[in-house]
Amino acid sequence: MRNAFIEELVYLAHQHPHIALIVGDLGYSVVEPFADSFPDRFINAGVAEQNMTGLAAGMASEGYHVFTYSIANFPTFRCAEQIRNDIDYHQLPVTVVSVGGGLAYGALGYSHHAVQDYALMRSFPNMLIAAPGDPMEVRACMRYLIQNPQPSYLRLGKAGEPCFHTQVPTIHPGRWLSVIQAKEAIEKPSTFLTTGATLAIAAEWLKNTPYKNHSVHSLPLWGMSNKSMQAAQFHPFSAVESVEDHLMDGGFGSWLMESVVTHKESLTKLDIYSLSADVCNLVGSQTLLNQYGGLVPKKK
Amino acid sequence: MTDTIELARHIRIHALHMVHRAKASHIASALSISDIVAVLYGKVLHINPAEPNFIDRDRFILSKGHACVAVYAALAECGFLKTEDLLTYGQENSVLMNHISHKVPGVEFSTGSLGHGLPFGTGKALIAQRRRAPWRTFVLLSDGELAEGSNWEAMLFAAHHHLDNLVAIIDYNKLQSLTTVADTLGIEPLHDKLTAFGWSVREVDGHNHGALIDALNNTPWQKGKPSILIAHTTKGKGVSYMENKVEWHYRTPNIDQLAQALTELQ
């Protein structure tokens, strides 16, 4: 995903001279294509994320679309108030980019586990969360954000994620994107609804019973302002099972639950796959930690 | 030519009325910067009330947003606001919030939480440098605010990138929320610290208009270095019973205290 991000950023920056990239002294062997192509629009702000974020807001207030880039919690929690006050409140076009969403850096310990970031970002009224499920969705998110500059959070996985789309899909905030159709057409199918890199997990679960006739949808763009769109999208389904590599508290499934809380018919269809807080005390590979955290098919 | 001493007197009078009417805090912080703000708006900033966002304006950021009444008053005196708009300060749904708000014409940036103004202003200065734009960015900070680490991050950055179009002013009144700066988290030797961070440093009496005008109209003091002015001030300046009294960080003048303050400012 991070390579798709930088390729797309370089592609877009050739067309948009107001795109800038600030890194917090991270991105070795990732960000060089941008830095080499646009040295005047690339800044390494050093290990100083609060300044990086305030700086980005100041630049954005002068007409730039600024991407801040770092790992896991560094560009988010470390500078949460700069995101809240400087970016979100002033509605400035800064895209906070976090690489290593979820447990992608599982072996590096709790400091590098990004399992509360949705909770932070979805508490900001103007923030659009971009959590692509594969490299094609990364490109789709980037194109949307450049066309619609606003406070935004781009949550990337790491590297090596499989592609589920054959071309860059067209996406809209709050609208579910069909990724894998059910094998057999039935009147009220069930679906997984994923955000972020858990798209691959849901796709894998389709190989197992009782999910073999599920479809998979992805929701790569969402936020506080898209809640009212959710209930209607439950209608075609008998069950909607959300999947995320984030704690339930403040997460994607909780956001869906809040979105349909006054729509009992939709609410009763919702089941949530998310991470248990137990995972916060564990270190290991992303695959293993996701399983320990509860991202395994439930017995039906 | 603007009489900045008279402008500062008007700023103080407006500030006292606003804080009294709204039963608000921070009057002493506003009085502390009234001369600095008067000099900025009267003699330094290249701004135009008829076109608050014109591209080549100087950018001014009040990082100590709690002292906003001084800036709102200056904006009214300069024509960005109507004087009667000041009456809405602190009222329900007013854009004139109790911490400075970008919803007010002429205000670049909302603050209130300390340590945000300098990084933001640094971003603006960086863009001006890269565009070779003629305008400067001014950021006014408090002394207690220097305990926020984000300021020092921004100082490192601005010096590293040679942002000599950036000017920071420290309102060094030596009092903060509960007691003195020295007894809270000492910042001395401040001049040496700032110099060591790569900034060009000057010190002035923050109530001496001539010294302020001279310093602020002649930046950069050293080519390739951002400028930082340590303005030695008195918290509550101009109202005898407020001067150097920590409680006036919070207290609101009652009607009798307001009258006394206004008499002293005649």
Boltz contact constraints between the chains, C-beta under 6 A:
constraints:
  - contact:
      token1: [A, 48]
      token2: [B, 153]
      max_distance: 6.0
  - contact:
      token1: [A, 50]
      token2: [B, 150]
      max_distance: 6.0
  - contact:
      token1: [A, 50]
      token2: [B, 153]
      max_distance: 6.0
  - contact:
      token1: [A, 51]
      token2: [B, 119]
      max_distance: 6.0
  - contact:
      token1: [A, 51]
      token2: [B, 150]
      max_distance: 6.0
  - contact:
      token1: [A, 51]
      token2: [B, 153]
      max_distance: 6.0
  - contact:
      token1: [A, 51]
      token2: [B, 154]
      max_distance: 6.0
  - contact:
      token1: [A, 51]
      token2: [B, 157]
      max_distance: 6.0
  - contact:
      token1: [A, 54]
      token2: [B, 116]
      max_distance: 6.0
  - contact:
      token1: [A, 54]
      token2: [B, 119]
      max_distance: 6.0
  - contact:
      token1: [A, 54]
      token2: [B, 120]
      max_distance: 6.0
  - contact:
      token1: [A, 55]
      token2: [B, 119]
      max_distance: 6.0
  - contact:
      token1: [A, 55]
      token2: [B, 122]
      max_distance: 6.0
  - contact:
      token1: [A, 55]
      token2: [B, 123]
      max_distance: 6.0
  - contact:
      token1: [A, 57]
      token2: [B, 120]
      max_distance: 6.0
  - contact:
      token1: [A, 58]
      token2: [B, 120]
      max_distance: 6.0
  - contact:
      token1: [A, 58]
      token2: [B, 123]
      max_distance: 6.0
  - contact:
      token1: [A, 58]
      token2: [B, 124]
      max_distance: 6.0
  - contact:
      token1: [A, 59]
      token2: [B, 123]
      max_distance: 6.0
  - contact:
      token1: [A, 59]
      token2: [B, 127]
      max_distance: 6.0
  - contact:
      token1: [A, 62]
      token2: [B, 124]
      max_distance: 6.0
  - contact:
      token1: [A, 62]
      token2: [B, 127]
      max_distance: 6.0
  - contact:
      token1: [A, 81]
      token2: [B, 113]
      max_distance: 6.0
  - contact:
      token1: [A, 85]
      token2: [B, 113]
      max_distance: 6.0
  - contact:
      token1: [A, 86]
      token2: [B, 116]
      max_distance: 6.0
  - contact:
      token1: [A, 86]
      token2: [B, 120]
      max_distance: 6.0
